[in-house]
């Protein structure tokens, strides 16, 4: 007879369905604001973390990556793919799941979908960065690229910074229409624009999140006025950038983890000694963020494992007392740990 | 209302309970023999695979590792920990789970427990190596270290090589008693021995699988007679070895992936130019295995990602037509892939 697995063998699994329930239970904007705070807290203790560039497996069609990190007590990793052609087959460009484990035992303590959670943590991180880098009192943002990330980005900037106006542009008008529809009850004033040039008019924050896996020029230098904050999240792997390099020559650039960003970010276009500031140093008060209202700031965001760590930790905390998870039996747990075979043998019904 | 997730969003998950059902459905020895064949087949096409040393996160208590690989069509990774002190807290020293994904889309296609499966693949790989490296007609093996791996090792050598006699030694007699009990119906003749020295008497194959995370000397040079095959599976991370280095000076050593084995295997004790043969070259007929009956052969096994790939692929194949899995909803799959937010919004019940 099969015996029920012991408690140690069971870990909470958050399906996509349960993640959606959890998000609505908390409220999207509340979640984005709280998560921005958790990410900021982990950036403040950045030096504690094990940091390693992600482990990427590249293919013609895309990339599969593993992103591990640890603060010495909790270990996390995320599995994430990026396959730009997936969309034309009705599949997600990016899907992800992630795990938390105890460093002291190596035992997993949480497994969860992270496709939704990655969109949420990316938006929360963007907004947290903008809190340090955008002009105070910014009320208008441009969103170039209106794909799967767009609404999350807009709502995070609203929740964390008080953004009121969102100006949209995408090469595909259907993507913009989708974003307008989804934000119709958000309280944001949303405008569809006929070009990037028009979209950025009056915007204090410009977010680029396009998906082509190529060197693209979504923004050119002449488009960027004084004082703008650019939140570049689409240029995130080798061969994929969104900004003309002349912008990088005028902007002060802030990054997550330089060894990774110099390979994957907008700054892959620049010399290895192109100056950058690590965002965590701004958060920790060790480096200045925005210095004046004329400075062009650029958050060259590629996504880093510590942000996933923050998001996983936040979900684990928020799950307590809810029923928004299943318990799955993923760890073999014989009564005598040396008796793995005996456990197998006794399971023979 | 929450809608049921589409087929694309669901992947089969094999719990520990279902893995045990699957193993009994196939039969342990049949599985070990078939799996040895699958591992051998993947060793034969070794050059096709993406190979990278595993990504390890070391702590005072142990290590958590991610082991990815790909043959260009299928991607796999395993999460595995090694925490020697876990046993004293009633936990497994090693737990693991793993995943297969399509390279072309990045979408996962299988998630499974791998604590049991790792024990099975390690034993199958040991037996496959011994088929190439041990003396023909070997009938007796010694098993030094009678922990969680022991019975799997013995049964794989029986199923693949026809081993008839197993001689056991462990510093803890209770571990040996456990192994004898578990093998009582196996058809093997099993003998408990009072020392390693006694256990290896007459053994053509010596398997060492002890768990201490330290430089240990389970076997000394004077114990090793001509013609023996040593299957060293316990020395598998930096600072953890089982054999006296003098044995390595007499033996011909075969390894999985030299860049990893030189860091983690028995040969971490040797100079970087210590000569080794890659086992895949023996399997592919590109290098000799055992040359004569007096040669001492050593398989310095640390476990490599391709073996997990083989095991995962085998499980995926064997699952078809069985009910030994649950479907879990780990991939967000909106109707329009760009409309992740709309999916979330529509889930608000």
Interface residues (C-beta under 8 A of the other chain):
Chain A: X2 X5 X8 X9 X13 X15 X16 X17 X20 X21 X23 X24 X28 X50 X52 X55 X57 X59 X61 X62 X63 X64 X66 X68 X70 X72 X75 X77 X79 X81 X82 X83 X86 X87 X89 X90 X91 X92 X93 X95 X97 X99 X101 X103 X104 X105 X106 X107 X108 X113 X115 X116 X119 X146 X147 X148 X149 X150 X151 X152 X175 X178 X181 X182 X326 X328 X329 X330 X331 X332 X333 X334 X336 X337 X338 X339 X340 X341 X342 X343 X344 X345 X347 X348 X349
Chain B: X2 X5 X8 X9 X13 X15 X16 X17 X20 X21 X23 X24 X28 X50 X52 X55 X57 X59 X61 X62 X63 X64 X66 X68 X70 X72 X75 X77 X79 X81 X82 X83 X86 X87 X89 X90 X91 X92 X93 X95 X97 X99 X101 X103 X104 X105 X106 X107 X108 X113 X115 X116 X119 X146 X147 X148 X149 X150 X151 X152 X175 X178 X181 X182 X326 X328 X329 X330 X331 X332 X333 X334 X336 X337 X338 X339 X340 X341 X342 X343 X344 X345 X347 X348 X349
